[in-house]
Amino acid sequence: MFQTTAFTMHTIVNAQRLIVAPLTQSAFTFISWSDRDASSHTITVGPTNRTLVAEYRAFVRMPVIMRDD
């Protein structure tokens, strides 16, 4: 099940969940999860609520002009 907006997942303690953030989305590139892990990684659910946030940054494609002067 893919989620593209904030959501809540109810699960049991010690369950393992794979979380995945695409490396690129439109003009944005993945930087990291709030737990500092890779775009795709497994988490173990603990006994308390946890919030994970995927950080993205805008990227700009800039042409490079090479000149022989």
A tleap script that builds the chain and sets N, CA, C and O, in Angstrom:
source leaprc.protein.ff14SB
mol = sequence {
  NMET PHE GLN THR THR ALA PHE THR MET HIE
  THR ILE VAL ASN ALA GLN ARG LEU ILE VAL
  ALA PRO LEU THR GLN SER ALA PHE THR PHE
  ILE SER TRP SER ASP ARG ASP ALA SER SER
  HIE THR ILE THR VAL GLY PRO THR ASN ARG
  THR LEU VAL ALA GLU TYR ARG ALA PHE VAL
  ARG MET PRO VAL ILE MET ARG ASP CASP
}
set mol.1.N position { 0.845 -1.169 0.000 }
set mol.1.CA position { 0.000 0.000 0.000 }
set mol.1.C position { 0.893 1.236 0.000 }
set mol.1.O position { 1.668 1.438 0.935 }
set mol.2.N position { 0.793 2.056 -1.028 }
set mol.2.CA position { 1.583 3.273 -1.125 }
set mol.2.C position { 0.774 4.455 -0.624 }
set mol.2.O position { -0.415 4.570 -0.921 }
set mol.3.N position { 1.408 5.326 0.126 }
set mol.3.CA position { 0.775 6.537 0.644 }
set mol.3.C position { 1.544 7.733 0.107 }
set mol.3.O position { 2.775 7.735 0.119 }
set mol.4.N position { 0.842 8.736 -0.358 }
set mol.4.CA position { 1.511 9.924 -0.887 }
set mol.4.C position { 1.280 11.147 -0.015 }
set mol.4.O position { 1.780 12.229 -0.324 }
set mol.5.N position { 0.539 10.993 1.057 }
set mol.5.CA position { 0.308 12.080 2.002 }
set mol.5.C position { 0.442 11.528 3.415 }
set mol.5.O position { 0.618 10.325 3.606 }
set mol.6.N position { 0.361 12.396 4.380 }
set mol.6.CA position { 0.464 11.953 5.772 }
set mol.6.C position { -0.623 10.923 6.081 }
set mol.6.O position { -1.746 11.026 5.587 }
set mol.7.N position { -0.277 9.933 6.902 }
set mol.7.CA position { -1.253 8.918 7.277 }
set mol.7.C position { -0.851 8.290 8.605 }
set mol.7.O position { 0.291 8.421 9.045 }
set mol.8.N position { -1.785 7.617 9.228 }
set mol.8.CA position { -1.559 6.893 10.475 }
set mol.8.C position { -1.704 5.409 10.210 }
set mol.8.O position { -2.635 4.974 9.533 }
set mol.9.N position { -0.779 4.639 10.747 }
set mol.9.CA position { -0.838 3.188 10.583 }
set mol.9.C position { -0.939 2.561 11.975 }
set mol.9.O position { -0.115 2.836 12.847 }
set mol.10.N position { -1.929 1.738 12.171 }
set mol.10.CA position { -2.088 1.013 13.440 }
set mol.10.C position { -1.479 -0.365 13.249 }
set mol.10.O position { -1.801 -1.066 12.290 }
set mol.11.N position { -0.607 -0.748 14.154 }
set mol.11.CA position { 0.067 -2.040 14.039 }
set mol.11.C position { 0.443 -2.527 15.437 }
set mol.11.O position { 0.166 -1.849 16.426 }
set mol.12.N position { 1.061 -3.680 15.522 }
set mol.12.CA position { 1.397 -4.244 16.830 }
set mol.12.C position { 2.867 -3.978 17.167 }
set mol.12.O position { 3.707 -3.822 16.280 }
set mol.13.N position { 3.151 -3.930 18.462 }
set mol.13.CA position { 4.514 -3.705 18.940 }
set mol.13.C position { 5.421 -4.818 18.434 }
set mol.13.O position { 5.044 -5.990 18.426 }
set mol.14.N position { 6.617 -4.436 18.015 }
set mol.14.CA position { 7.668 -5.319 17.484 }
set mol.14.C position { 7.419 -5.780 16.054 }
set mol.14.O position { 8.206 -6.557 15.513 }
set mol.15.N position { 6.338 -5.315 15.435 }
set mol.15.CA position { 6.133 -5.623 14.015 }
set mol.15.C position { 7.203 -4.905 13.201 }
set mol.15.O position { 7.671 -3.834 13.587 }
set mol.16.N position { 7.581 -5.488 12.093 }
set mol.16.CA position { 8.541 -4.835 11.210 }
set mol.16.C position { 7.799 -4.328 9.990 }
set mol.16.O position { 6.958 -5.025 9.422 }
set mol.17.N position { 8.122 -3.101 9.594 }
set mol.17.CA position { 7.476 -2.455 8.449 }
set mol.17.C position { 8.543 -1.894 7.526 }
set mol.17.O position { 9.499 -1.261 7.974 }
set mol.18.N position { 8.372 -2.129 6.250 }
set mol.18.CA position { 9.247 -1.537 5.236 }
set mol.18.C position { 8.672 -0.180 4.863 }
set mol.18.O position { 7.505 -0.081 4.484 }
set mol.19.N position { 9.481 0.865 4.969 }
set mol.19.CA position { 9.044 2.179 4.519 }
set mol.19.C position { 9.905 2.580 3.327 }
set mol.19.O position { 11.116 2.358 3.319 }
set mol.20.N position { 9.270 3.168 2.327 }
set mol.20.CA position { 9.954 3.509 1.082 }
set mol.20.C position { 9.539 4.902 0.654 }
set mol.20.O position { 8.351 5.224 0.625 }
set mol.21.N position { 10.517 5.724 0.322 }
set mol.21.CA position { 10.271 7.042 -0.260 }
set mol.21.C position { 10.947 7.055 -1.628 }
set mol.21.O position { 12.132 6.735 -1.722 }
set mol.22.N position { 10.232 7.414 -2.687 }
set mol.22.CA position { 10.857 7.469 -4.010 }
set mol.22.C position { 12.053 8.419 -3.999 }
set mol.22.O position { 12.034 9.437 -3.307 }
set mol.23.N position { 13.088 8.090 -4.763 }
set mol.23.CA position { 14.275 8.945 -4.802 }
set mol.23.C position { 13.992 10.303 -5.430 }
set mol.23.O position { 14.608 11.303 -5.060 }
set mol.24.N position { 13.062 10.339 -6.376 }
set mol.24.CA position { 12.670 11.621 -6.970 }
set mol.24.C position { 11.157 11.678 -7.077 }
set mol.24.O position { 10.490 10.662 -7.270 }
set mol.25.N position { 10.629 12.890 -6.947 }
set mol.25.CA position { 9.211 13.158 -7.142 }
set mol.25.C position { 9.116 14.518 -7.813 }
set mol.25.O position { 9.427 15.542 -7.204 }
set mol.26.N position { 8.689 14.527 -9.056 }
set mol.26.CA position { 8.617 15.762 -9.842 }
set mol.26.C position { 9.973 16.457 -9.805 }
set mol.26.O position { 10.970 15.894 -10.258 }
set mol.27.N position { 10.020 17.678 -9.268 }
set mol.27.CA position { 11.279 18.434 -9.232 }
set mol.27.C position { 11.944 18.351 -7.858 }
set mol.27.O position { 12.670 19.261 -7.458 }
set mol.28.N position { 11.694 17.267 -7.147 }
set mol.28.CA position { 12.255 17.110 -5.805 }
set mol.28.C position { 13.070 15.827 -5.731 }
set mol.28.O position { 12.757 14.839 -6.394 }
set mol.29.N position { 14.115 15.856 -4.920 }
set mol.29.CA position { 14.950 14.676 -4.724 }
set mol.29.C position { 14.977 14.313 -3.241 }
set mol.29.O position { 15.009 15.189 -2.377 }
set mol.30.N position { 14.964 13.030 -2.963 }
set mol.30.CA position { 14.950 12.540 -1.593 }
set mol.30.C position { 16.264 12.880 -0.907 }
set mol.30.O position { 17.336 12.707 -1.487 }
set mol.31.N position { 16.178 13.371 0.346 }
set mol.31.CA position { 17.365 13.662 1.153 }
set mol.31.C position { 17.530 12.594 2.232 }
set mol.31.O position { 18.558 11.918 2.277 }
set mol.32.N position { 16.533 12.434 3.097 }
set mol.32.CA position { 16.605 11.401 4.133 }
set mol.32.C position { 15.270 11.307 4.857 }
set mol.32.O position { 14.408 12.177 4.739 }
set mol.33.N position { 15.132 10.233 5.601 }
set mol.33.CA position { 14.020 10.109 6.531 }
set mol.33.C position { 14.405 10.825 7.811 }
set mol.33.O position { 15.590 11.056 8.054 }
set mol.34.N position { 13.438 11.178 8.628 }
set mol.34.CA position { 13.718 11.857 9.895 }
set mol.34.C position { 14.514 10.977 10.859 }
set mol.34.O position { 15.105 11.488 11.810 }
set mol.35.N position { 14.538 9.662 10.627 }
set mol.35.CA position { 15.378 8.782 11.444 }
set mol.35.C position { 16.764 8.603 10.834 }
set mol.35.O position { 17.539 7.749 11.264 }
set mol.36.N position { 17.063 9.414 9.834 }
set mol.36.CA position { 18.373 9.465 9.169 }
set mol.36.C position { 18.724 8.212 8.376 }
set mol.36.O position { 19.896 7.955 8.102 }
set mol.37.N position { 17.721 7.441 8.010 }
set mol.37.CA position { 17.995 6.205 7.289 }
set mol.37.C position { 17.760 6.394 5.786 }
set mol.37.O position { 17.350 7.463 5.336 }
set mol.38.N position { 18.027 5.343 5.034 }
set mol.38.CA position { 17.930 5.365 3.570 }
set mol.38.C position { 16.486 5.504 3.105 }
set mol.38.O position { 15.548 5.384 3.893 }
set mol.39.N position { 16.328 5.759 1.813 }
set mol.39.CA position { 14.980 5.956 1.264 }
set mol.39.C position { 14.103 4.725 1.449 }
set mol.39.O position { 12.883 4.842 1.559 }
set mol.40.N position { 14.718 3.548 1.485 }
set mol.40.CA position { 13.990 2.305 1.706 }
set mol.40.C position { 14.654 1.574 2.873 }
set mol.40.O position { 15.825 1.202 2.789 }
set mol.41.N position { 13.911 1.370 3.954 }
set mol.41.CA position { 14.464 0.639 5.091 }
set mol.41.C position { 13.351 0.082 5.963 }
set mol.41.O position { 12.201 0.516 5.893 }
set mol.42.N position { 13.720 -0.881 6.779 }
set mol.42.CA position { 12.765 -1.543 7.663 }
set mol.42.C position { 12.846 -0.923 9.048 }
set mol.42.O position { 13.932 -0.673 9.570 }
set mol.43.N position { 11.682 -0.680 9.632 }
set mol.43.CA position { 11.616 -0.179 11.006 }
set mol.43.C position { 10.930 -1.231 11.867 }
set mol.43.O position { 10.136 -2.031 11.373 }
set mol.44.N position { 11.241 -1.221 13.149 }
set mol.44.CA position { 10.554 -2.073 14.117 }
set mol.44.C position { 9.655 -1.180 14.941 }
set mol.44.O position { 10.108 -0.184 15.505 }
set mol.45.N position { 8.387 -1.529 15.014 }
set mol.45.CA position { 7.398 -0.725 15.726 }
set mol.45.C position { 7.616 -0.858 17.228 }
set mol.45.O position { 7.702 -1.961 17.768 }
set mol.46.N position { 7.704 0.298 17.890 }
set mol.46.CA position { 7.899 0.319 19.336 }
set mol.46.C position { 6.583 0.475 20.077 }
set mol.46.O position { 5.521 0.494 19.454 }
set mol.47.N position { 6.637 0.589 21.410 }
set mol.47.CA position { 5.422 0.671 22.217 }
set mol.47.C position { 4.785 2.059 22.257 }
set mol.47.O position { 3.685 2.215 22.788 }
set mol.48.N position { 5.461 3.074 21.701 }
set mol.48.CA position { 4.912 4.431 21.706 }
set mol.48.C position { 4.719 4.931 20.286 }
set mol.48.O position { 5.294 4.387 19.343 }
set mol.49.N position { 3.911 5.964 20.137 }
set mol.49.CA position { 3.687 6.555 18.815 }
set mol.49.C position { 4.992 7.075 18.246 }
set mol.49.O position { 5.869 7.521 18.987 }
set mol.50.N position { 5.118 7.017 16.937 }
set mol.50.CA position { 6.328 7.470 16.260 }
set mol.50.C position { 5.920 8.164 14.971 }
set mol.50.O position { 5.028 7.708 14.257 }
set mol.51.N position { 6.581 9.261 14.689 }
set mol.51.CA position { 6.338 9.990 13.442 }
set mol.51.C position { 7.607 9.952 12.606 }
set mol.51.O position { 8.689 10.278 13.095 }
set mol.52.N position { 7.474 9.557 11.354 }
set mol.52.CA position { 8.601 9.577 10.419 }
set mol.52.C position { 8.254 10.521 9.277 }
set mol.52.O position { 7.131 10.524 8.773 }
set mol.53.N position { 9.227 11.313 8.883 }
set mol.53.CA position { 9.024 12.295 7.821 }
set mol.53.C position { 10.108 12.105 6.769 }
set mol.53.O position { 11.291 12.014 7.098 }
set mol.54.N position { 9.702 12.044 5.504 }
set mol.54.CA position { 10.653 11.985 4.397 }
set mol.54.C position { 10.975 13.418 3.985 }
set mol.54.O position { 10.074 14.210 3.711 }
set mol.55.N position { 12.273 13.747 3.944 }
set mol.55.CA position { 12.696 15.088 3.547 }
set mol.55.C position { 13.089 15.093 2.073 }
set mol.55.O position { 13.866 14.255 1.616 }
set mol.56.N position { 12.539 16.048 1.350 }
set mol.56.CA position { 12.862 16.249 -0.058 }
set mol.56.C position { 13.345 17.677 -0.263 }
set mol.56.O position { 12.978 18.578 0.492 }
set mol.57.N position { 14.155 17.876 -1.267 }
set mol.57.CA position { 14.585 19.229 -1.641 }
set mol.57.C position { 14.381 19.403 -3.134 }
set mol.57.O position { 14.500 18.468 -3.925 }
set mol.58.N position { 14.068 20.640 -3.483 }
set mol.58.CA position { 13.905 20.961 -4.906 }
set mol.58.C position { 15.270 20.924 -5.577 }
set mol.58.O position { 16.270 21.353 -5.001 }
set mol.59.N position { 15.299 20.413 -6.781 }
set mol.59.CA position { 16.544 20.471 -7.536 }
set mol.59.C position { 16.285 21.212 -8.835 }
set mol.59.O position { 15.195 21.161 -9.404 }
set mol.60.N position { 17.310 21.890 -9.278 }
set mol.60.CA position { 17.220 22.688 -10.492 }
set mol.60.C position { 18.264 22.163 -11.457 }
set mol.60.O position { 19.430 22.000 -11.100 }
set mol.61.N position { 17.843 21.905 -12.666 }
set mol.61.CA position { 18.792 21.475 -13.695 }
set mol.61.C position { 19.344 22.717 -14.367 }
set mol.61.O position { 18.601 23.527 -14.922 }
set mol.62.N position { 20.657 22.852 -14.308 }
set mol.62.CA position { 21.282 24.029 -14.892 }
set mol.62.C position { 22.197 23.568 -16.021 }
set mol.62.O position { 22.995 22.647 -15.851 }
set mol.63.N position { 22.073 24.210 -17.161 }
set mol.63.CA position { 22.957 23.830 -18.257 }
set mol.63.C position { 24.384 24.255 -17.962 }
set mol.63.O position { 24.619 25.295 -17.347 }
set mol.64.N position { 25.320 23.457 -18.398 }
set mol.64.CA position { 26.721 23.786 -18.270 }
set mol.64.C position { 27.241 24.091 -19.661 }
set mol.64.O position { 27.122 23.281 -20.580 }
set mol.65.N position { 27.812 25.260 -19.795 }
set mol.65.CA position { 28.336 25.682 -21.100 }
set mol.65.C position { 29.854 25.595 -21.028 }
set mol.65.O position { 30.484 26.260 -20.206 }
set mol.66.N position { 30.424 24.787 -21.875 }
set mol.66.CA position { 31.864 24.625 -21.935 }
set mol.66.C position { 32.376 25.407 -23.143 }
set mol.66.O position { 31.882 25.238 -24.258 }
set mol.67.N position { 33.366 26.260 -22.911 }
set mol.67.CA position { 33.888 27.078 -23.996 }
set mol.67.C position { 35.395 26.890 -24.088 }
set mol.67.O position { 36.095 26.785 -23.081 }
set mol.68.N position { 35.862 26.851 -25.304 }
set mol.68.CA position { 37.308 26.831 -25.553 }
set mol.68.C position { 37.716 28.247 -25.929 }
set mol.68.O position { 37.592 28.647 -27.086 }
set mol.69.N position { 38.196 28.994 -24.965 }
set mol.69.CA position { 38.627 30.378 -25.237 }
set mol.69.C position { 40.133 30.449 -25.281 }
set mol.69.O position { 40.695 31.523 -25.497 }
savepdb mol mol.pdb
quit
